[in-house]
Amino acid sequence: MTPLPSPPPPPASASTPGPRAAWGGALVAAAALLAFGPAWRAGFIWDDDAHVTRPALRSLAGLARIWTEPGATQQYYPVLHSAFWLEHRIWGGAAAGYHTLNLLLHATAAVLLLRLLRGLAVPGALFAALLFAVHPVEVETVAWVSEQKNTLSTVFYLLAALAYLRFDARRRGSDYALATAWFVVALLSKSVTATLPAALLVILWWRGRRFDVRGDLAPLAPWFVLSLGAGILTAWMERAHVGAQGTAFGFGFAARLRIAGHAAWFYLGKLLWPAGLTFMYPRWDPAGGSWSYPAAAVAVLVALWALRRRSRGPLAAALLFVGTLFPALGFINVFPFLYSFVADHFQYLASAAVFAGVAGAGAILLRSRPGAARTAGAVVVLILSALSWRACRDYADVETLWRATLARNPASWMAHTNLASELLRQRRVAEAEAELVAALALAPDNAAAHGSLGEVRHLQGRPREAAVEYERALALEPANAPVQANYGAVLLELGDVKAAERHYRTALVGEPDSASAHTGLGIALLRQGELEPATAEFRRAVAADPANPSAENNLGSALMQLRRPDEARAAFAQAVAANPHFLPAQVNLANALLQVGRVAEAIPHYKSALALKPDSPLVLGALGYAYLQTGQNTEAAKVLAEAVRLNPADPDAQANLQVALRNAGRATTPADP
């Protein structure tokens, strides 16, 4: 990296942006918004459902759980998940709202970076901020809702850095308090921001500071303690709750050194030449990596150390880059290492150091030719913006993302598996099966693929083969709660109710808020005649997913069997309100109303059910009977005749039809069977 000069102290007005700074900030924000424009139209992908607030956490009590219960969310980032909680209150499940905020946060981060670099008198600060604003490596962060933790935490990180540097210049307690508050909020958004106190020391060293314990190290000592705590908590959460443990992560320290060296050069290469970017890169063999990468990294750092008397800039930029990357270099297990040791979003924050170094080098080399510098910078920014615009299209939806990933990384067993899951969701069973076969050919011990293949077999009407696949998946990954629940559903179908109950209970150990597992357990208990325990499970399913009509409908059915019709009708009504197109709830609510003589109220629900399933003889027969009860004999005869046509063997429909015809004065003979 070309040297940056050791600058003089920033001018007194640096903390108060003038017109030039305002125009620069507007340019940077506009560039970011334009370069990532297609992200506004993107949908949800991969693990967004683990970040967009789950039904069980959408209440005020759920918000309290986000703060007080590690494990309630995927990681203990309560500021991030509080933001998601508030966003869900504002725009619910509309992906556009989340993408808009993420893009605005990215633009804000780019503007704050510009302000920080200008305050530090870094040459080429505007160009550096523009690179950060439009570079295609940032697409993964900006276009992926889950990575709002990157954009949000970076905004707080930069605010904390600005406040601390202001404290360093003025030594006011209020500045220090504000800086510390921003830093804590950053840590509670994403723990990669724990690298900030070390980054501040590097920045102060770059500015020529000779450190003393009281003035320089003591103010940052509490920050280092907070960083250590956040790092330990995140590492524990990755192991205990996310699943970053087991043989796939069991490589030694020497392998981790090789991984780290390779990753650092990989990331630098993608920043300098952003070709072949993809959502999931091939995973290197941790046992067979080359020592040349870490050796080269050490050699470069030694050379930059030797050059520090001429200029501290290059070494400072390198230390900031590698230091900020450190949590993602392989020394700490994170779940994505199961698929790949690198990902574009891992270097979102660290990339700013490289952009500052490149921009500073360019500004120094072309200082005598400002026109050429501006032209070259504009061309680079336009090219990168075009690349980012094109890359955003890969994030349009789940299927598009995984197909784009496989086009660049066809050996990604996880991409095949995840594409199959999306195809299954769309009920494109044959296509999903083909993807799963490809995934298992690449990774036979892929528990997720075996679990999804179990779903395929179940949908194909082959429950015993589905059970075999679920058993294979659970042999590899016993704690997989969704597979446990799916296996329970197959066992229910096969009649092994006790075994189904065991698997549902195991699923609920791993996912206590799983509405489907509570529902399945309730059905298993209901089939064993345990009405009260079944009702309790259905209530838990409703609490876990209040908008789920199936859970409310099951609760209503259990309450009917317990002879609590008023509560049952309320549950059926809630199910219909949640989804008026849910046929069982419409029919059950109508039946419950009919049972207590509220026939006029029942008729609209039977008609709604009939609109959903016009050829149902049961609904036609029930609606005909309701018409009879209200004296609407002509209407009764019409729908009962259709019920008899569809099911001539139904004696009740036959009898009711004769009553309706007789009352209408149109028939005296029984209908032919």
N, C-alpha and C positions, 0 to 999 in steps of 0.2 A: 504494500500500500504506500502511495506517495506521501512524503512527510507533510504534516500539518505544522505550521509555526506555533510556537508558544505565544499566545496572544497577550496583549495588555489586559488589565482589569476592565470589565465592561463599563461603559459610561453610566453616569448616574441615572440617565433617562431610559436605560435599557428595560426597566420594569414597567415603563409606561409606553405602550406601543403608539407610535405616531402614524401619520397618514400613509407613509411608505410601508410600514409594517401591516397596516390594515389592508392595503391593496394586495400585499403579498399573501396574507392569510386568506383573503377572498379568492385569489387565484388558486391557491393550494386546495381549498375546500371544493371549488368548482371542478378542478381537475379530478379529484377523487370521485365526486358524484357522477361525473360524466364517464370516467373510465370503467366504473363498476355498475353502470346503469342497468344492464340486464338482470342484475341480482334482485332488483325490485320485483321482477316477475317470477322469481324462482319459488319453488315449493319447499317442503320439509324433506330432509334426507336422513339417512342412516339413524343415528342415535338422537335425533332432535326430540323424539318422544320422551327421552330420559331427562331433557332439560326444560322443554315447554311444560309448564306445571301440570303434574298429574292430578286427576280428579280428587284424590284423597288429600291433596295439599292446597286446594283452591279456596278454602275457608280461612277465617282469621286464625282458627286453631291450627290449620295447616301452615300458615305463615309462622306461627310460634314454633312448630315442629322444625321448620327449615333452620331456625336459629338454635334450637336446643337439642336436636336429635341428630347426631352424626349417623349417617346411613339413611336418613329420610330422603336425601338427594344423592345423586351419583357420587359427588365429591362434596366435602364440607366447604362450600363457597357461598355463605348465606347472603352476601350482598348481591351476587349474581342471581341467585335463585329468588331473592326478594324482587329483583328487577323483573325476572320472568313472571313472578306472581302478579305484579302490578300490570305488566303488559297483557297478561291473560284477562285481567279485569277490563282492560281498555278495548282490546280487539279480539279476544277469544282465540279461536283456532285459525284466524286468517294469517297465513304466512307472510303476506305483504307487509303487515305492521312490524313484525320482527325483523324482516330484512331492511326495512326503511330505517329503523333505529340502529341496526348494526352498521349500516352504511354511514349514517350521520355520526356515529361514534368513531368510525374510522377516519372520517373527514376531520373531526375534532382532534383526534390524536395527531394527525398530520399537521394541523395548524399549531398545536401545542409544541410539537417537535420543532417547527420553524421558530417559534418564540424562544425555545430553549437554546437552539443553536445560535440564533442572533444574539441572545443575551450573553453567550459565551464567546461571541465574535469569531465563530467558525467560518472560514471562507466558503463561499458557495452555499450558504445556509438555505437559500430559497431552492436551489437545484436539489439539494439533499432531501428537503421536505417534499418536493414534487416526486422524486424517485420513490419515496416511501408511500406517497399518495396513490401512485398509479402502477406500481410494479406488479407483474402478474403472479409473483410468488405470494402476494397478499390476497389473491382471489379466494383461496381456500378458507381463509379467516373471514373475509367479508361476505362471501356468498353462502356460508354455512351457519345456520342459526345457532348451533351449539357453541360455535366459537365466538359468540358474543362475550364469553369470558375473556378472550384475547383483547378485543377492542375496548371493553369496559375497563378492564384492569390496566391497560396501557394508558388510558386517559387519566386514571387516578395516579399511576406511576409517574407520569410526566408532571401532573399537578404537584405531587409530593417533591419531585426533583426541583421544580421551579421555586417552591416555597422554601426548601432547604437552602438553596443557593442564595435566596434573599436573606434568610437567617444568617448564613455564613458571612454575608456582606455587612449586615446591620446589627447582628447579635441581639435581636429582640426576642423575648420569650414568646410573644404572640406569634411570631413567624415560625418558631420551632414547634409550638403547639399545633399550628395549622398543618405544618409539614408532616408531623407525626400522625395527625388524624387522617390525612390523605393516604399516608403509607399503610396504616391499618386497614383502611377501606380497600386499598389495592390488594393487600394480602387476602382479604376476605372475598375478593373477586376471583383471584387466581394466584396461586402461590409462587409462580415463576417470578413475580415481582419481588420476591425475597432477595433477589440479587441487587436491588437498588443501593443499599448502603455501601457495598463493595464498589459499585459503579461510581458513586459519589466520591469515594476516595481516589479512584483512578482519575476522575475529572479534575479534582483538586491537585493531584500530583502533576497532571498534564499542564496545569496552569502555573506550575513552578512552586507549589506549596512545599515548605519544609514542615513536616508534621510535628506537632507536640501533643502529648497525651491529653492534656486538659482542654485545649482549644479545638482539636480536630477529632481525636478518637473518642473522647468521653461522650460528646453529643450523639455519636452514632452507635455507641455500645448498646443502648436499649433496642435500637433497630436490629442489630445483629441477633439479639436474644429473640426478638419477635420473629425474625427470619428463620432462625433455627427451629423454633416451635412450629411455625407454619410448614416448614419442610418435613419435619418428623410426622406431623399429623397427616399431610398429604400422602407421604410414602406409606403410612399405615393404612389409610383409606384405600389406596391403590391395591394393596395386598388383601385386606380383609373384606372389602366391599365391592371393589371393581373386578378383582380376580387376577391381579398381576403377580402370580406365583405358580409354582409347579415346574415340571421339567422343561417347559419351553423357555423359562427364565433362569435356568440353572447353569449359567456359564460363569467361569471364574474371572478373577480380576484381570488377568492377562488378556483374555478375550474382550473384556470391557474396554481396556485401553485401545485395542485395535479398532473396536467399534467406534469409540469416541474420536479417534484420529480420522477415520474414514468419514464419519458424519460431519465433522467440522469442515473438511475440504469439500464434501458433497454440497453442503449448504452454501459455502462461499461460491462454488461453481454455478449453482442455480441463480444466485444473485447477479453474478457478472455475465452469465450467458443463460437466460431463462428458456432453454429448449427442453422438450420432453417432459414438461411438468405433468404430473398426474396425481390423482387423489390417493393412490396407494402404490408406493414403489416396491420393487422386489426386495425381499428380506435377504440380507447377506448371511452366509454361514458363519456363526460367531466363532466356531472353532478353527476356521480356515482363513481368517482375514490376514491381510498383509501388515507387517510392521512398518512398511515404508510411509504410510499415512501419519502415524504418530511421530515417527522419526522426523519427517519433513516439517511437521508442525512445531516440534521442539527446535529444530534448526532455525526456522523462521523467527521464532520468539527470541532465540539467542542472538540472532543477527540484529533484530530490532532493538534489543537491549543494548547491544554494542553501539548502535546509532543514536542512542537517547540523548547524548550530549549535543548532537547536531540538531535533533528535533525529537521531541517526545510524542509527537502526533501519531506516527504509525504504530508505535507500541501501545499507546493508549487505545487507539481504535481496535487493534487486535485483541487486547485484554477485555475491552467492553464486549466485543463480539463473542469471544469464546466464553467469557464469564457469564454472560446472559444466557448463552446456550447451555451452560453446564447441566441444569436439571434435566435436559433432554438428550444428553450425550451418551447415555447408557449406564451410568454409574448407579442410577436409581431406577428401579423397575417401574414402568408405566405400561398400562394394558395394551396400547397400540403396538408395543414391541413384539406382540404375538404375531403380527402381520408384517411389520416393517420397522426398521430402526430409525427411519427418517420420515418426516412429513412436513409439508410446506408450512403448516400453521405453527410448528414448533419454533420457527425462527422469526415469527412476526415481530416481536419486540427487539430481538437481537439484530435484525436487519438494519435498524436505524444507524448502528455504529458503522457498518460498511458503507451505507449511503453517505454518511457524513465524511468518511475517509475519501471516498471516490470524488465527491463534490469538492472537497477541500483540495485534493490533488489537481483536479481539473482547473479550479480557480487560480491556483498558483502557477500552473504551467501556461495558462492562457491569459494571465493578468495583463500582458501587453497587447492582447488582441481581444478586447471585450466584445466586439461585434461577432467575431468568429465563435467565441465562447457561448454567447446567447443563441446563435443559430444552431450550433451543435447540440446545446442543451435542449432546445425546442424540438429538434428532430428526434432525439433520444426519448423525450417525454411522449411525443406523439406515437412513436413506434411501440413503446411499452404500453401506452393506453390502448392501442389497437389490439395488442396481444391479450390484455386483460379483458377487454370487451368480448373477444372471441372465447376466452377461457371461461367466462361467466356462464356461457351457454351450457357448459357441461353440468351445471348445477340446477338446471331447470326442474328436474324431478328425480326421483329415486332411480327409475329405470335408465334414464339418460346418463346419470352419473356412473352407474356400474358398467354400462356398455362402453362409455368413454374410457373408463379405467381398464377394462379388458382389452380394448383396442391398443393400449400402450403397454399393458402388463398382462398378457394372456395367461401367465402362469399363476395368477393370483387366485388361490383357492377361496379366499374370503370374498373376493368380488363375485365369483361364481355363486357362492353360497348366498350372499346378500341379494344378488339379482334374483335368485330362485325364490327367496322370501317375498320379494315384491311381486313376482309373477304369481305366486301362490295367493297373495292378497287379492290379486285381480282374477283369481280362479282360472288362470292359464296353466292348468295342471301339467299338460304334456311338455310345455316349454320349461316349466320349473323342474320337472324330472330330468330333462336333458342337462340343465345347468348343474344339478346335484350330482349326476353321474360324472360330469367333468370335474367337479370339486373333489369328489371322493377318489377319482383317479390321481389327482395331484396330492391329496392328503387323506389317506384312508382312515386316519384317526381323528377326523374332523367331526367332533361331537355335534356341532350345529348343523352340519349337512345331514348326518344321520337323523337328527331330530326333525328336520324339514322333510326328509324323505318319508319319515313316519307320517307326517301330515299328508303327503302326496298319496301314500297307500290308503290312508283313511278316507280321503276324498274319492279315491277310486273304488271304494266299497270293499277294501281288502283289509279288514281290521286286524286279523291275525298277523299279516305281514307288517302292518303298521306297528303292532306290539313288538315285533322282533327289532325293528329299527329303533324304537324308543329304548328298548333294553340295551342296544349297542351304544346309543348316545349316553345313557345314564351310567353305563360301565366306564365310559371315558370321563364323564363329568356329572357325578352324582348330585351335585348341588344345583343343577340347572332347573330352576323353578318352572319356567314355561314348559319344558319337556315333561317334568313330573306331572303337571296339570294336564297336558295333552294325553299322556299315558293313562291318567285317571279316566279321561273321557272315553278312550278306547276300551278300557276294562269295564266301564259301565255298559257300554254297548255289547260287550261279550258276556255280560251277566255276572262278572266277578265283583260284586259291589264292595265287599270288605277290602279287597286289594285296591280298588279305586279309592276308597276312603283313605287308605294309608298314603297313597301317592299324592292325593290332594293335601293332606296334612303336611307332608314333606315339602310340597310346593309352597305352602304358606309360611314355613319356617324361613325360606329364602326371600319370599315376597309377601309380607304380611298384608299388604294393601291390594293384593290381586283380586279384583272383582270376579274374574272367571274362575279362579280356584275356590273362592268362597261359594260361588254359585254351584260349582261341581260338587263340592263337599256337601252342600245343602241337599242336592238331588240324591246323592248317595245315602245320606241320613234319612231322607224322606222315604226312599225305597225300603229302608229297614224299619220303617214305622216310627222313627224317632222324630216326631213332629216338632216338639219344642226346640231341640237342638238344631233341626233343619231350618226352622224359622229364624233362629239367631244367626245362622250363617247367611241366610238371604238378607237379613238386616245389615250384616257387615258388608255384603256385596254392594248394597245400596249406598252405604256410607262411603265405600271406596270409590264408587262411580255413580254419583247421583243422577247423571244423565243417561244411564244405561236402562233402557226399557225392559230388557230381559230380566235384570235383577229385580226390578219392581214387580214384574209379572209373576216371577217365581215366588216372591214374597206373598203376593196376593193369593196365589194358589194354595200355599201352605196355610195361610190364615183362614181360607175357606174351609180347609179340612179340620182346622181347630175350632170351627163354628164361631168365627169372629168376623161376620160379614161386613160390618161397618168399616173395620180396618182394612179388610180385603178390597172393598170397593175403592177406598182411598188409594191403596197401592196400585190397583189397576188404572185408576184415573191419572196417577202420576206417570205411569208407563205410557199411557196414551198422550199425555202432555209432552213427554220427552220425545216421542216419535209417533205421530198420528198414523204413520204407515206400517206400524208393527202389528201385524194381523192378530197374533194370539191375544195381545192386550185388548184390542178392540172387541174381540169375541168374548173374552172373559168378563170385561166390564159390562157388556150388554147382558150376558147371562146372569151376572150378579144383580143387576138392576131388575131384570125380569123376575128373578127369584123372590124379590121383596115387593113385587107388584108395581114397580115404577116402569111400566111398559112403555109409556110415551118417551121416557128418557132413553130406554134401551134401543128403540127403533133406529135413531140416527147412527148409533154405533154399529148395529148390524148392517146398515146401508154402507157405512164406511168400510166395514170388513168385506162386504160384497164387491165394492169397487176395487179392492185389492185382490180379491180372488173370486171372479164372477162365476166360476164353475164349481163352487163348493156346495155340495148338496146339504151339508150340515148347516152352513150359514143360511142357505135358502130356506131350509126347513124351519130354523129358529125364527127367521124374519117373518115367514108366513104365519107361524103360530102367534107372534107378537101382533101382526096385523089382525088376526082373528080376535085377539083379546080386546082390541080397540074398535072392533066392528068394521074394519076396512076389508070387507069380504072380497071385493073385486081384486084388490091388490094382493090379498092373501092367496086367492085362487091362482093368480098369475105366477107368483114366485113358487108356490107349492107344486104347481104343475111342472115347473122346471126342475124342482128338487126330485120329483118322482121320475122324470125323464132321465136324470143323471144317475139316480139310484132307485130303480124300481122295487128293490127288496126292502125298502124302509117302510115298515108298517105304520109308524107314527105319521110320516109325511102323507101316506096313502089316506089314512083316516082323517087327518086335518084337511086334506084337499077336498074330501067328500063333504065335510062340514062347511067349508068355505063355498063350495059350489051350491050346496043346498040352501045356505043362507042367502046366497046371491040369486037363487031361483033359477039356476042354470043346469042342474043335473040331479038325477035320482038314482043313477046306477054306479056301482063301484068301477074305478078305473082298472084297465087291464094291467096285470102285474108285468 
